[in-house]
Amino acid sequence: MGGTDLTQLEFDQQHLWHPYTNVAKPGPTFVVKESEGVYLTLEDGTRLIDAMSSWWCMMHGHRHPAITGAIHDQLDRLPHVMFGGLTHDPAIDLGRKMLAITPASLTRIFYCDSGSVSVEVAMKMAVQYQHAMGFAGRSQFATVRSGYHGDTWKAMSVCDPDTGMHHLFQGALSVQHFTPRPPIRLGEDWIEDQALNGIGALRALLEAGAEKIAGFILEPVVQGTGGMYFYHPEYLNQARALCDELGILLIFDEIATGFARTGELFATDFCAVEPDIICLGKGLTGGHISFACTLTNDRVALGIGGGNPGIFMHGPTYMANPLACAAALAALNVLTGQDWRGRVAAISDQLQQELAPARALSKVRDVRVLGAIGVIEMQQPVSADAAHALAPEMGVFLRPFGKNIYTMPPFITTPAQLSKITAGMLRLAQDL
């Protein structure tokens, strides 16, 4: 009778399917009863520091009063209304704020439901633009190896087909064009001879597929789920020139890197160019409600408008949901109303110092930090289940993936709380 004789956790493990989980072997799972600030409170009263910002989105901490207050206020006035033929103040006010902080050339905003949908929208924009310009054959995409862009169907097609999480779908997905990931790391000298392994390969790929490729999509500077790899921004500057030369749109997926996570407001700010399309999500609402957006320039937007059928062929039911818009505006005001650069720099400095001892461990391959991102890369894959089992003892929730033990802590994390996170990371690097 619906599992009424089961405990909450038993019901969960027998009936609820969690992300990237084997339902026959669900692994350690904790019932969270409450969250506040950096803490998750479990049903037995144990408090865990959320070192993951709940998959990189809860940048200002859980239940931030300014964000929850904005949602409550909006709920009393207008929880939702369709965006077709109608508009509302939260969408307009958020748009004003977005244009004030995003790259100047990106003047058209399309609100989406989630990060993966933002990528889908960006790819549809690129294809529809090329069609409007008379290049109907340009319907494929180029991207770099080790990239990750989401779990929806088209987004999966530009994730790495061999080493990525979606390789088993390779035969069912659209065939795309892959080039080696940028070879020069962030912080290293840009040496043209070495760079040719990346830029030269990209030129060859784009030239060979120019009649088929609508856009070149990649995560700027930081490859997230593909391995937490940080690369030199000059690659992006030269990619921009190649795309311009060949009539290919440049798309930046900043879902993970946007809103100061890297130490710059956007990873785009590391380079001297701007993309044609940018995807934003995760931290957009401070993690309080699902939301995303895709921004583009007038050239793309007006190009689509001047083609056939003239309208952009996408329109989610919950597009520009007023609750999400209100949450996003509040979250952006929280971010820009503080010394975000100083706060992220302080987190970065502490991560550098406290993760450094991991370099001496035999099982560790590399340690790297950028902004409020700290990574211990191991020689072998690390079990997320094993890390979860240690969470109550450590007082820190960490979820490694692949060979990476990493943290993206909330920006409100105190030095003492951050030390607890780094101690947990070091323990996992030693024990797992």
Residue, then its C-alpha position, 0 to 999 in steps of 0.5 A: m500500500g504505497g510503502t506506508d510500513l517503511t521508514q523514510l530512508e527505506f522508502d527512498q532506497q526502494h522507490l526513489w531514483h537518485p542521480y548517477t546511482n545504482v538502484a540495487k546498490p544505492g550506497p550511503t544516503f542521508v535524510v536532510k531535515e534542514s539547511e542553513g548557511v553552510y550546514l545540512t542538518l540530518e534527521d539524527g541532528t548531525r550537522l554536515i558542512d556542504a562543501m559542494s554548495s549542493w552541486w556548485c549552486m548554493m553560493h551564498g549558503h542555504r536559506h539566505p534571508a534575502i533570497t528566501g524573502a524575495i521568493h516569499d514576497q513574490l509568492d504572495r503576488l504572482p507565483h507564475v504566469m506564462f511568458g507568451g504574450l505576457t511579461h512581469d516586473p521580476a523578469i524585467d528587473l532581473g534582465r536589467k541586472m543581468l545586462a549590467i554584469t554580463p559581457a557587454s555585447l550580449t544584449r538578448i536574454f532567454y530565460c530557461d528552466s535549468g542549465s542543461v536546457s540553457v545549453e539546448v537553447a544555445m545549440k538551437m539558437a546556433v542552428q536556427y541562426q545559420h539556417a537564417m543566414g542561408f547555411a541550412g547544412r550547418s547543424q552540427f557542433a564542434t567542442v573539446r575533449s573532456g567537456y561536459h554540458g549536461d544530461t539532456w539529449k543534445a547537450m549529451s552529444v557535446c560531452d566527451p563521447d569516450t571518457g565522459m559520463h554519457h559514452l554508452f549513448q554514443g550510437a544514439l546521439s548526434v555525431q559531433h566534432f571533437t578536438p583535443r582539450p586545450p593543452i596549456r594549463l592556466g598559469e603556464d606560459w603560452i608558447e605558440d609551438q605547444a599551443l599548436n597542438g590545440i589551436g592547430a588541431l582546432r583550425a583543422l577541425l573547423e576548416a574541414g567541417a565548416e560547411k556542417i558546423a553551426g557552433f563551437i561550444l566549450e566551458p571557458v577556462v575551467q572544465g568542470t565535470g570532465g576533470m576539473y581541468f584549468y586551461h589558458p584563456e589565450y586558447l579562447n582568444q584564438a578560438r574566437a578569431l577562428c570562429d569569426e573567420l569561418g562563420i561559426l558561432l562561439i558558445f561559452d558554457e558558464i553554468a559552473t563558472g559563472f557568478a564569481r566562482t573562478g575569482e572573476l565574475f565570469a570565466t569570460d573575463f579571463c580572456a580578451v573576447e566575448p562569445d556569441i552565446i553564453c549559458l548561465g545557471k547554477g548560482l544564478t538563484g544562489g541555488h534556491i530554485s532551478f533557473a538558468c538563462t541563455l544570452t546572445n548578441d544582436r547579430v544572432a538574435l536579429g539574424i534569427g528574426g530576419g530568417n524563416p520562420g522569424i520566431f525562435m522555436h523554443g518556449p518552456t512552460y515555466m520560462a521566466n517563472p516569477l519566483a525564480c526571477a525574484a530569487a535570481l535578482a536577490a541572489l545577484n544583489v547579494l553577490t554584487g553588494q559585497d566584496w565578492r572578489g576579496r571573499v573568493a580570493a581569501i577562500s582561494d588563498q586558504l585552499q592553496q595553503e591547506l591543500a598543499p600537503a596533499r602533494a606529498l601523498s603517494k596516491v595524489r597526482d595533482v593539487r590545483v586551486l582556482g578561485a573558490i574551487g579546490v581540487i585534489e586529483m588522485q592517481q585512481p578513481v575515488s569512491a563517492d560512496a566511501a566518502h559519503a560513509l565518512a561524512p558524519e564522522m568528518g562533519v563534512f559532506l564531500r562527493p568526489f567524482g572520477k579521480n577528483i576530490y574537490t570542493m566548491p564551498p559557499f562564499i560565506t564559508t568561514p576560515a574555520q569551516l573551510s579548514k574543516i573541509t580541507a581536513g576532510m579532503l586530505r583524509l579522503a586523499q589518505d584513506l580512500 
